[in-house]
Amino acid sequence: MFRRTLMIASTIILFLSSSLWVSCDSSTPVIDASCDENNLGNSLLRWEIMPEMKGTVRIYASKDPEYFDLASFVTEVPISRNYKTIVRSSPDFRNYYKLIFDDQYEVKVASRSVKVSGIQNFRDLGGYRAAHNKTLRWGILFRSAAINHLAPYELDYLKHIGLKTIIDLRIPEEGTVSEKTAKEFDVVHIPIRVGNKYTSVQALKAPGVSASKVKNEMISINKDLVLHQTIEYRTLMHKLLDEANYPLVISSFSGKGRCGFAVALILKIVGVGQDKILEDYLLSNVYFNIPSVSKYAYDLSAENQRAITYLFSAREDYIQACFKEILQTYGTFEGYLENGLQLNKEDVAKLKAILLE
């Protein structure tokens, strides 16, 4: 089952990328641009334009997503080519790209995944399209699985991408950011306790475990994020209102559950569509390697392995359980923002101003 899971994830990753749509009016073309990075750090840029456009696309590369100049120019190719591979000049930096089509239309792209070997499920949330033709800024908000002990070159990489703050949602029993890492970044601990007797590692190893019961418990756990972790998520959201904390990463054990709900909230607040919110949530199935944290599972029964997969996977019914509970408890999403997270309209406007461009 675990090998099959890995095969499925490897297949999915070929079809998922960061995309950005640009369309201001009926005369403006729709541009879908993406960036996929291979294990060597080289970037494959792709684009599709409707209706088709003649001319060339000029490509610029920068370590800073907010700054491109003439020195950032890389190459120029025909728009009709629809792709270009960029060989990375240095493995120590993350590249952001600006594509200028026919000297008229600009699109920024970067790889969704941030490749740091010591951190799983590390992703840049830039590029998602929000309301009113806005997009999330690249290089300002990240999400990840656990950040523990990092090698010096990994710490340097995080500093090179400008990271300032790590918001760690784990409880102490799950691990903590190392002292060396904590000296380099501001670490904010907002522990959110989840799980019960059905979802502990020992329970999942026990004979007779019920995978369906574990699945149902995971749905209940996600509901509890709304019902019983309001103070923690309120604290997190108010940290996001301080521009001095950026760029920042929100981190949990797998970067899927607690972190996934936090990110889904942020995306919804700034106006990202529900389909993209779900797409981002499910990307944890691509970028989090379940066998790496559950090697013991190979010696267990198929039912036990299914239970472990339910525990560590991101599933649509998990995140939908959160949003359904919001509506059931607060009536509307806006009611949850105001009465649960204590975010007023000015706070929402400020968060949008920070995250969108």
ABEGO torsion letter per residue (X at the ends): XAAAAAAAAAAAAAABBBBBBBBABAABBBBBBBBBBBAAGBBBBBBBBOBBBBEBBBBBBBABAABBBAAABABBBBAAAGBBBBBBABAABBBBBBBBBGGABBBBBBBABBBBAABBGBBBABGBBBBGGBBBBBGABBBBBBBBBBBAAAAAAAAAAGBABBBBABBAAAEBBBAAAAAABBBBBBBBBBEBAAABAAAAABBGBBAAAAAAAAAAAAAAAAAAAAAAAAAAAAAAABAAAOBBBBBBAAGABAAAAAAAAAAAAAGBBAAAAAAAAAAAAAABBAAAAAAAAAABBAAAAAAAAAAABBBAAAAAAAAAAAAAAAGBAAAAAAAAAGBBAAAAAAAAAAABX
